[in-house]
């Protein structure tokens, strides 16, 4: 199967169906939407099929996609739970869409999308290639189900971690030419330090404070307790130090607010909640960022956004973080005990020259590594290669 050439005779254009079985603005949602937009700008025909929000649910993905000029398709139920009626109907509908629209690439983003898209694509009259993006920033767990998916329904495999990709190639016997490791992308125009307006006063932060920031969903496993302990230790040495906690969560009080009160540091911690339109301003208000546990997507987008804003990052030696943050160059990597965290916080809080140097390097690193255009170009070339190779089975 050959991709069609555009009228101007430039690079081959392909028809790409992205399947994203959620309506929420989850960790992988933003990079998926950004990729679809960037691929369209490169001249490809791109559809984004997502799950339609039900009654009482917020169609966050739809709203954000439409803001970017991308209208999601709601032709399929994309029920991520076992439902024979929905699942079987979807495989028929996806196959018919693939055939009618002459789709070259079916790009899936989660395991339930992978099952439906893979099953349907393999049964099309002219099967498209199946590409899977794995967003978690780790190696793919080699369980029974994943081995079947990788054997039957993977013509191209994309991940964001070199170490994870090496494991995936070994664990699943993937042909290296059918794999791609590409950095996650962020909107470098949006996350530009020159665009942030002063926001400390409205956040309740003193103008002369040294502000550490954390942006994370407030969940039990995100180690807020250890961070609060570190804040107490560091604050005793640097009275001007403050912590700005950005995010929400069902267990916010138990996870973060109550530990701060018990430690007697509630006057040093500002809980800013979830931020929308003013998020860039909020990031601009911090002096450095702390990030301890990757979230739902594992790609640590919040770290890349902070780096793009020219903020040095204190990151735990966990998951993708040591690959994102260059220890001593764009931030500090620590084994995240309260004592180690406190020492890193004190080091940055008391050395403005170090903060400035690491921050400049972080911005330069982000411009070089996290460009959406660079990511789209790499994936574009990968599509061309995989389409030329054709389906594995």
N, C-alpha and C positions, 0 to 999 in steps of 0.2 A: 504494500500500500504506500503510495507516494503522496506527500502533502502537496496541495495545490499551490501554484505560483500566483502572486498578486499581479495585477495588470501592468505595473511598472517594471516587472522582471527582477525585483530586488529579492531579498531573502524570502524563502518559502513561507507562506502563511499556512497556519493550521487551524482547525476547528477544535476547540477545547471545551469539554464539559467538566466543570468542577462540581463535585458533590460534597456538600457540607451539611450533615444531618442535625443541625441545631438552629434555633432562632435567637439564641442568646449571644451577647457580645462577650464570648469566652476568650480565653487566652489565644487559641489559634484563629479566632474569627478575623481579627484585624489584619494579620499578615496574609490571610487568604483573600480578603477583599482587596487589599493593596496589590497583591500579585495579579488578580484578575484585571484590575484597572491598568496596571503597568503593561500587561500583555496586550490589552486592547490598544493601548497607545503605540505598541510596536507593530500594529497592523493585523493582529490575529482576531478571529471571531471567537468570542468567549461567552459562555453561559455559566452562571452560578446557580445551581439548584440547592435550595436550603429548605429546612422544615418550616412550615407555616406556623406562626404562633397561634395557640388555641385561645379559647375564651378566657379573659382575665390575664393572659400572658402578655408581656411587653415584647413587641417585635423589634428588639434593639438592633439585630443584624440588618433587618430590612431598612430601618431608618438610616443607619450609618452607610449602607451600600448606596442608597438613593442619593444621599448627600454627595457621593462620589460619581454620580451619573450611571450607576449600575443597578439595573432592575432585577432582583432575584426571581428565579423560577420557582413556582409552587405546584409543579406538575406531579410530584411524588410525595407520598406520606412521610417517607424517611423515618419510620418508627424505629428507634434504636433498641426497642425491646422485642422479644420474640413474639410476633403476631403474624400467623400464617396468612391471614387475609391481606394485611397491608404489605407484608414482605413479598408475597408472590405477585401481587398486583404491581408492585414497584419494579420487580425484575422484568415483567412484560412491558411496562411503560418506558422504562429506561432503554430496553432493547429497541423498541419502536422509535424512540427519540433519536438514538444513536444512528439507526438506519436511515431515518427520514432526513436528518440534518447532516448526514455524512461526517460524523464526528471522527476525528483522527486520534484524539487523546481523551481518555476518561481519567481525570485526576481526582483522587479520593484523599480524605483527610482524617478519617477515623475508622476504626475496625468495622463498625456496622455499615458505614458507607462503602467500605472496601468489599464486604461480602456481597452487598446488593449490586454495586457497580461492576464487580468482577464477574459475578454469575451472569448478569445481563450482557456484558460486553463479549464474553466468550461465546455467546449464543447468537450474536449478530451475524447477518449474512456476510458482511465484511468487517471482521472484528477490529476495533480500535486497540491501540496499546493502552495498558493500564499503568498509571503512575501513582505511587503512594507517597505522600509527604508524612513523615513522622516528626511531630512537633515537640516531643517531650525532652529533647536535649540529652537523652541517654540511649544506650543500646536497646533494641527491641527485645522484649522478654521472649526467649525461645520456648514457648509452651506448645501444647498440642495444636491448639487452634491457630496460633501465629505461624507455625510451620506449614500448615495446610494452605493458609492464605499466601504465604511467601512462595510456595511451590507452584500453586495453580494460578494466582492472580497478580503477579508482580512482573511487569516488563521494565519498569523503572522505579528506583528507590531513592528518595531524597531525604536527607537528614541534615541537621545543623551542627553536628559534633564529629570531628575527625576520629576521636577515640571510639565513639559509639559506632561509627560506620565500619571501622576495622572489625569490631566484634560482630556486627551484622553480616558482613561478608563471610566471616569464618563460620558463624553459627548457622547460617541459612544457605551457604554455598552460592552466594550471589555472584554472577559474573561482574567483575569490577567495572566493565564498560557500561553496565546498566545501572550504575550508582552515581550519586552526586552528593557532595557535601557543600552546602552553601550557607553563608552567614544569614541570620535573620536580619530583616530590614526594618528601619524606622523612618518616619517622615522627617528628614533632616531639615527641611525648610520650616516645618512647624516647630521642631525642637531645636531652636536656635537661641542661644543665650541673649542675643541682641533684641529678641522679640518679647522678652519677659518684662512686665511692668512691676514696679515696687508693690509688694503684697504683704510685707511683714506686719505692718500696723493693723491691717484688717484681720490678720491671722492671730493677733495677740502676742506677737513676738517682739521683744525689745530690739531696737535698731542696732545696738552694739552687741547683741548675742552672737555666739558661735553656734550655728544650727546644724545638727545632724538630722537627716531625714530618712524615713523608711516609707516605702509605698508598697503595700501588700494587703491582701485580704486577711482579716483578723481571724485566723483559724488556730486551733489548738497546736497543730504541728509546726507552726511558723516561728516558734521559739521567741515569742514576745517576752516571756518570763525571763529568759536569759538576757535579753536586750535591756529590760528594765533594771535588772541587777547590775549590768555593765554601766548603765546610765548613772546609777547611784554611786558606784565606785569612781567613775570618771568625773562626775559632777563635784565630788568632794575635792578633787584636785584642780578643776577648772570651773569656778563659780559661774562664769558667763555661758556655760554650755547648756543648750536646750535641745530637746528632741521633738521633731515634728512628725507625727504619725498620720499618714494619709491612707485611708481605706475604710472598709466597713466589713461587717461580718455578724452572723447570728450570735456568736459568743464573744463579741467585742468587750463587754464589761468584764466577764470572767477571765478572758485571755490577756487583756492589756490594762484596762482601766483600774480594776481592783488591785492587781499587782503593783501598779504605780502608787496607789494610795497606801497600801501596806508598807511599802518601802519608804514612804514619806517624800516622794519626789513628784507628786501630782502638780506642784507649781512649776516644775521644770519640763513638763510634757504637755504638748498641745495636740489634741485629737481633732484633726481637721475634717474627718469624714471622707466620703467619696467626693471627688472633684471632677467637674466636667469642663466647661468652657474656660475656666481659669487655671487649668492644670499646669500649663506652661509657666504661669506666674508663680504658682506654688512651688514648682521645682526650682525656679529662679531664686526663691527665698532661702534655700538651704546652702550650706557651705560644703557639705559632703554627704554622701548617701551610705546607708547601711543596708545590706541585703543578705539574708541568712539561709533561706530555703526556697528553691524554685517553686513556682506555683503550678497551676493546672496544666499549662502547656510545656513547662520545663525549659522553654527557650529564654526565659528571663528578660522579656521585653522591657520591663521597668528599668533594668540595669542599662540596657542599650540607650534608652531614652535619657537617662541621667548623664551617661557619657556624652551623648550628643549635645547636652546642655552645658558641657564643660565642667561636670562635677566629678571629683575623685570618688571612688567607691571602695568601701570596706566590705569585702565579700567573704563568705565562709568557703572553706575548702570542701565544696559539695557540688555534685552534679556538673553542670556546664560552667559554673562560675569561674573556676580557675582558667578556663579557656577564653572566657570573655574579658576578664580583668587581668591585666599584666602586673604581677606583683612588683611594687616599687617603681612602676612606670606610669600606670594609669590609675592605680589604687593600691590597696593592701589586701592580701589574702591571709586569712587567719583560721586557726582551729578555734571554733567559736565557743569557747568557755567564756563566762562573764569576765574573767580576769584578762583573757586575751583581747576580747572585744574592747574592754575599757582601756587597755594599753594603746590599742590602735586609735581609739577615739581621742585620747589625750594627745597622742602624737600629732594627729592632724589639727586638733583644736589649738595647739600651742605653737604651730609652725606654719604661719601664713605663706611663706615662700614655698614650702613643700606642697601645700594645698594648691597654690597657683600653678606650680610646675606640673603636678599630676593632672590638674583640671585641663590645662592646655593640651597635654598629651592625650587625654581622654577624648576631647573634642576632635583632635586630628585623627585619632584612631577610628572614631565613629564615622567621620567623613570618608575615610578610606575603606572601611569594612562593611558599613551598614546601609549603603545607598540602595533604595528600591530599584533604581535603574540598573545597578550592577547585578542585583539579585535576579531581576527579570531577564537580563541578557544571558546570564548563566543558565537559567531554567529554559529559556527559549532555545539555546544551543543544545541543551540536553534533550528537549522534545525532538528536535531534528534528528539527533543521533538515535534515539530510541525508536522513532517512527521508521527510520531506515532499517534498523535491526528487525523490527516487526515483533509480533507477540511471541513469547517463549513457548507456549503450548497451543 
